[in-house]
Amino acid sequence: MEPLLNNSLLEDEFNQLALELYPMQRQANPVYRAWCAARGAAMKEVRHWSEIPSLPIGAFKEQEVTCLEPTERCAMFQSSGTTGQTRSRHFHSESSLALYEASLDPWFRKHLLPELDAPAGIAGSDAMPVKHVIVLAPEPDAARNSSLGHMLGTVMRPFQSRLDSTLEVCGRLDAIGGWELSWPKVEEAIRRASASGNAVLLLGTAFLFVHLLDELTARGITWALPRGSRLMETGGYKGRSRALSQEALHDALSRVLGLSRGGIVCEYGMSELSSQAYDTRAFAPEAAPRCFRFPPWARVQVISPETGRVVQEGETGMLKVVDLANVASVLAIQTEDLGIRRGEGFEWVGRAKLSEPRGCSLLSV
């Protein structure tokens, strides 16, 4: 596990680990083995991580894409979706789940809690220590099959044991298992946080933030969150609220919550992966357009659907992710998301046409 937690993971180290994991997964994962065989992919032909065959993400909906025997499985994350959709399943053992948690923590801290690793102010003068955390999601135990729910539960743990901080969970499951706001809790949590004078970390999905904005607007309420407050927005809308452009959503959140635009960070993740990408670090100078970047133990390629090759800088294609933290399933996944190549990162465009909508907060349990 240690190499995966080293932020200085170099290309040759990543390549070595990927080439060691690839044949192990081909051997242990029947679905991936069959896919590679159907493509005529021979192990000896793969000399670089970029040549590892990527499994289409849709396979997680139709098959059990796992290296684990049924007796080894301790958790199953399911993709969200609207009624009637087939949902992906991603199985974990105790060890793979521990790696999932260990890998998400440092990248989350780097982007949402930069002051913890840079107390001298490298993250900017507004990166004040967070003392108040508000989560717009159900309790993790109520959303056991949600990877986002598990992620939020993991990043919440340190605040649960700290005597100098406050943690408030302000979401719940609706009658059909979707996520919704518990408005009295939200209102009281934001009121207390605003009056505390301490920096607030607000975590939630895009559509729940829209519901929050609509409720506050209807009530004629605006807040002024303390200096240093920041927000993580993830997921999508998928028919659960009116859809806003990212610019409109962030403008509204900044205006209604009294939040600095530099404190708004977007996360990109999915149940089939074990690593997440973020589009900026809280309070980092924005000298260039935002683009998502995965941690050093994952790589992303933007692939042309016409040629199957990596596109040129600034061009649009389908996102392929190679995630070393995906030890118990398959490390190379071809997503159904479109992105623009931006150096080692990508600018997210949206879902490819004819693909089913996704959204981590549409869990139905």
Secondary structure, DSSP 8 states (H G I E B T S, - for coil): -GGGG-TT--HHHHHHHHHHHHHHHHHH-HHHHHHHHHTT--GGG--SGGGS--EETTHHHHS---SS-GGG--EEEE---STT----EEEE-HHHHHHHHHHHHHHHHHHH-HHHH-TTTTT-TT---EEEEEEES--GGGGTT-HHHHHHHHHHHHHHS-TT-EEEE-EEE-TTS-EEE-HHHHHHHHHHHHHH-SEEEEEEEHHHHHHHHHHHHHTT------TT-EEEEES--TTSS----HHHHHHHHHHHHT--GGGEEEEE--TT-S--EES--TT----S---BB--TTEEEEEE-TTTSSB--TT-EEEEEEEETT-TTS-SEEEEEEEEEEETTEEEEEEE-TTS----TT----
